[in-house]
Amino acid sequence: KKAVGLFVWAKLSDNIKNSDILLDELLYKKNIFITPGRIFGSQGDRYIRISLCLEKLKLKEALSRL
């Protein structure tokens, strides 16, 4: 069985100095998990990866929490 996924890669704006702080705040304050791009290699630095592998309702819910 093959696994597939759909993701959005977003570049962080220059005013965000530390992606870990941003992503921790989203996780602990908004209950939204977003992956730092740097875990996929040096070219992922300054990017985040957002999974779209959820039901549409869950994606809308996460968007409303932002």
TILUMBA-208486 format. One record per residue (C-alpha): x, y, z; residue in three letters. Coordinates in pm, whole numbers, padded with zeros to 5 digits, always signed. Layout:
N
XYZALA ...
//
This chain:
66
+00000+00000+00000LYS +00144+00337-00102LYS +00127+00635+00130ALA +00059+00977-00020VAL +00029+01325+00119GLY -00046+01679+00020LEU +00136+01966+00184PHE +00172+02342+00160VAL +00523+02481+00202TRP +00522+02840+00322ALA +00819+03072+00354LYS +00838+03258+00684LEU +00846+03635+00669SER +01168+03808+00765ASP +01013+03951+01081ASN +00980+03600+01229ILE +01318+03545+01391LYS +01257+03202+01546ASN +01025+02950+01382SER +01036+02723+01688ASP +00875+02992+01904ILE +00604+03054+01643LEU +00527+02685+01598LEU +00526+02620+01975ASP +00278+02905+02022GLU +00053+02761+01751LEU +00072+02416+01908LEU +00021+02510+02272TYR -00204+02815+02236LYS -00408+02725+01925LYS -00375+02344+01925ASN -00241+02347+01567ILE +00060+02133+01471PHE +00275+02264+01185ILE +00607+02110+01091THR +00924+02321+01070PRO +01079+02282+00726GLY +01432+02257+00867ARG +01369+01898+00979ILE +01366+01805+00609PHE +01710+01952+00545GLY +01890+02283+00521SER +01684+02400+00222GLN +01375+02380+00444GLY +01513+02644+00680ASP +01284+02951+00696ARG +00990+02740+00572TYR +00704+02559+00742ILE +00512+02260+00609ARG +00137+02241+00653ILE -00036+01909+00593SER -00361+01907+00399LEU -00419+01539+00479CYS -00723+01602+00695LEU -01094+01617+00651GLU -01213+01951+00515LYS -01398+02020+00842LEU -01076+01978+01046LYS -00886+02211+00814LEU -01159+02475+00848LYS -01151+02432+01226GLU -00774+02486+01240ALA -00804+02791+01014LEU -01067+02941+01241SER -00835+02898+01542ARG -00567+03102+01368LEU 
//
